[in-house]
Amino acid sequence: MIEVYVDGASAGDPGLSGAGVFIRGHGTAEQYSLPLGKMTNHEAEYHALIKGMEICQKQGYKVVSFRTDSQLVDQAIEKRFVKNKAFYPLLQQVLELSEQFDLFFIKWIPSKENKVADQLARAAILKQ
């Protein structure tokens, strides 16, 4: 199983944002630091997950377990519901992408367990 750690970060809310994606599995590790442009921190968290899912699909990974320190994103996916309708299109995109994997899991983790993805997301902000 592939483990994927994702995090979004914003310099302001909204502000320049970045996504960090750290992938472990099959004896390898991959790191991605992806600039996202201007958006809110919550939007950056969703986009980090989407970017991670897209990378996994391009790599041909079919059994994936995602880790996020965003309770908002984790709960939205688990419940398949968002309170803030602005996030509805992002949730729909995640749900559609998740169906393309043989097995897709998402789990909330504390920020201290997501340091690599956080550092990658913060570095992405500086690339803009």
N, C-alpha and C positions, 0 to 999 in steps of 0.2 A: 504494500500500500504506500502511496505517495502522501507525504505530509506537506501541507502548504500553509505557511504563515503569512498573513496579509495585514497591512496596516495603511491607513491613510493619515495624512497630516496636512494642516493648513497654517499659513502664516497670516492670521487674521480670520475673521469669520463673517463674511467670506474673505478669501485671500488666495494668494498663490498656493497651490496645493501639489502634493506628490503622493505616489503610491509606492509602497515597498512590498516586494514579493520574495519570500525565501522558501525554496522547495528542497525537501530532503527525501531521498528514497533510492533504492537500488544501489546503494554505496556512493551516491553522488550528491552534490549540493549545488544549487543554482541560486543566483541573486539578481534581482531586477530592481532598479531605481527609476521610476517612470514619472516624469512631469505631467501634471494634469491640467494646468491652467488655473483660472480663478474659480473657486467654488467654496462651499461651506465644508466644515470638517466632516459632518455626517455624509455629505455627498462623496467626499474623498474616500471615506471608509467603504461605501458601496462600490465606487470605481476601482478601488484596490482589489476587492474581491472579484469583480468582473474581469479585470486584467489578469489576475491569477488564474481564473477559470479558462480564459482564452489561451494563455500560455500553455496550460496543461493539455488543452485540446490539440494545440499545434504540435506538442511533443508526443501526442498519442497516448497520454496517460488516461486510463479508463477507471481506475479505482483510486479515489482521492479523498483525503480527509483535510478539510480546511480548518485553520485556527484563526480566530479574530479576538481582539480585545474590545471590540465594539459590541456591547450588549444590545444596542439598538438594532444593529444588523443581524446579529444572531437570533434575537427574538422574532424579528420580522420574518426571517426565513423559516424558522421553526413553526410559526403560527400562520405563515403565508398571508400576512396582513400588516399594513402600515397605518398608523394613526394619521400621519402627515401625508396628505395626498400628493405632495410634491415628490415623495420618494416612490410612489407607485410604479412609474415606468422603470425605475432601477430595480425594484423588487421583481417585476415581471421579467426583466432581462436575466436576472440571476436564476429565476425558476426555469426559464426556457433553457438556459445553458446547462443547468443541473441535470436536465433530462437526457443530455447527450453523453453522460457518464454511465458506466455500468453500475457503479456505486458512488454516491456522493454523500459526504458527511460534513457538517459544520459544527464547531464546538467553540464556546466562549472560553478564553483563557485570561488570566490576569496580565496586565501590562508587563510585569517583570519577566514573564515567560515569552514575550513577543519583542524583545529588544532588537533583534537583528532586523526584522521587518520595519520597526519604528525608525531605526537609523537609516535604512534605505529610503523610507518615505521622506524623512527630513532632508536627506541629501538630494532627493529629486526636486525639492523646492528651490534649492540653490542653483540648479541647472537651468532655470528659466530666466 
